[in-house]
Amino acid sequence: MKIPTLNNLYLKRNKSRSLFTYKSHVNQKNKLVAQQYRYQYQTILSDVKNIEKKYIAKVDCATLDAHKQILGNLLTIIDDLEYANESIINKKPVTDTTVQGFRLILKKLTNVLSQYGLKRLQSLHSDFNIKYHEAIRTEYNINHKDNVVLQEYQKGYTLKNIVLRPAKVSVNKIKNKG
């Protein structure tokens, strides 16, 4: 048994029509199908653009909320620093309580920043690691092993295990005998 195709069915029904009429009919159908696909494509594209706009708005909102939370926590520290600054400007003598006040402010600040994942790198007397340290000086000290951090000039920090700033350090280099 022969399976009827679109061409055969159309020709059987319209034997009187010419091949030209058949081709124009197929072309019209193809144009309609193309228009339908184009419409579906445009609809999907506009939906994707709308979703993208909503996503960007949500990310912006979440970023703003995070900034508000961080900055809100830092405002108390700013207040403390301004108060300490005023006490110094008013030429009150620097006393142990002033020094203790500054240490307390520094402790508050590091606690707030650690809540958001900021950690100070512990570099002193550890092995030099190019990922966490930037060597700005080398020294020779036989009391320490080779490639050990002897001094830290600027502290390094990580933010959730990503190096935010490497520590600037001095590294021990024992000269090879030879």
N, C-alpha and C positions, 0 to 999 in steps of 0.2 A: 504494500500500500504506500502510495506517495504522500508525503506530508505536505499539506498546502502551506505556501509561504504567503507573505503579504502581497508580493507581486502577483502571484497566481490568482489569489482571491480577488484582488482589485481588477485584474484583467478579465476574469470570468464575469464579474458583475457589469463591467462597463466595456463590453467588446466594441461598442461603437465609438468609444473615445480613442483618441490617438495616443501615442506614446508621449507626445509633448505634454498633453493634459495630465498624464500620469506623473511625469517628472515635476511639473509645476505643483501638483498636489503634494508630492513628497517634499518638495522644497518648502511649501507653506507649513507642512507639519514640522519639518526640521526647524523652521523659524520660530514656530510656537514653542517647541521644546526648548530651544535656545533662550527664548524670552523667559520661560518659566525658570530655567536654571539661573539666568541672570538675576531675576527677581529674588530667588532663594538665596543666591550669593549675596546680594545687597542687603537682604534682611539679616542674614547671619553676620555679615560684616558690621552692620550697625549694632547688632546685639553685642558683639565682641567689643566694639568701641565703648558702648555704654558700661559693660562690665569692667573694662579697663579704667574708665573714669571713676567708677564707684570704688574700685580697688585702690587707686591712687588717693582718693579722698579718705578712705579708711586708714591707709598707711600714714598719710599726713596727720590725721587726727591722733593716731596712736603715738606718732613721734612727738607731737605737741604735748600729749598727756605725759609722756616720759620726761620731756624737758621740764614741764611744770613741776613734776614730782622731784626731780633732781635739784632744780633751782630753788624750789621751796625749802628743801632740806638745807641748802647752802646759805639761805638768807639769815638763819640764826648765827651762823659762823661769821658772816659779813657784819652783822650787828655787833658781835663780840669784838671783832677786829677794829671796828670804828670806835667802840668804847675805849679799847686799849690805846688806840691812836690819840684820842682826845686826852687821855690821862698823860701821855708822853708830851703832847703839845703844850699842855698846861704846866709843863716843867715840874711835874711832880718827880721826885727822885725815883730812879729805877731801883726797885727793891726786890727782894726775893718773891714777894707776892706777885709783882708784875711779871717776873720771869715764869713763875708757876702758872700765871694766867695765860701767857703765850703758849706754854707747853700744853695746857688744857685745850686751848683753841686748836692747836695743831693736832692733838689727839682726836678731837671732835671731827675735824676735817678728814683725817685719814679713816675714821670709822664710817663716815657718810660715804666716802668714795669706795671703801671696801664693800659696802652693801650693794654696790652696782657692779662688782666684779673686778675692781682695780686692786692689784696686788703689787707690792714692792718686791723687786728681785733681791735675793740674798746673795751678794756677790763676794764679799770679803772672805778671803782664804778658801774660796772654792776654785775648782778647775775652770780655766778660761774656756768659754764657749762662744764662738762667733755669733751664734743665734741670739745670745742674751747680753753680750758684752762688746764694747767698742774700745779697743786698746789705743790709748792716746800717749802711752809712755811704756817703756820697758825698763826694768831694773834688774840688778844682779844681787841676789841675796842667797847665800849658801845655807841659811837656816830654814829655807822653804824649798819645796820641790819645784821642779821646772813647770812652767805654764800655769802657775797659780796666781790668782788676783791678790796683789799686795795692798793696794789702796783703791778706794772708790772716790772719784771726783764728782760724779753726778749719779744719783740713784736712777736705776732703771725700773720700768713698770710694765706689767702685763694686764691686759683687759680680757678676762675669760680665756686665758691661755694663748692669747695673741699678743706678741710683743708690741707694746705701744711706744716704748722708747728704750733702747738698750742702755745699759749702765756704762758710763765712761770710766775706764779703769786703768790702773798700772799693773803690768803683768811681769812676773818673774821669769827671766830667761837665763838659764845656766849655760855658760859658754862650753861648747864641746872641746874636749882635749884632742888635739890632733895636729 
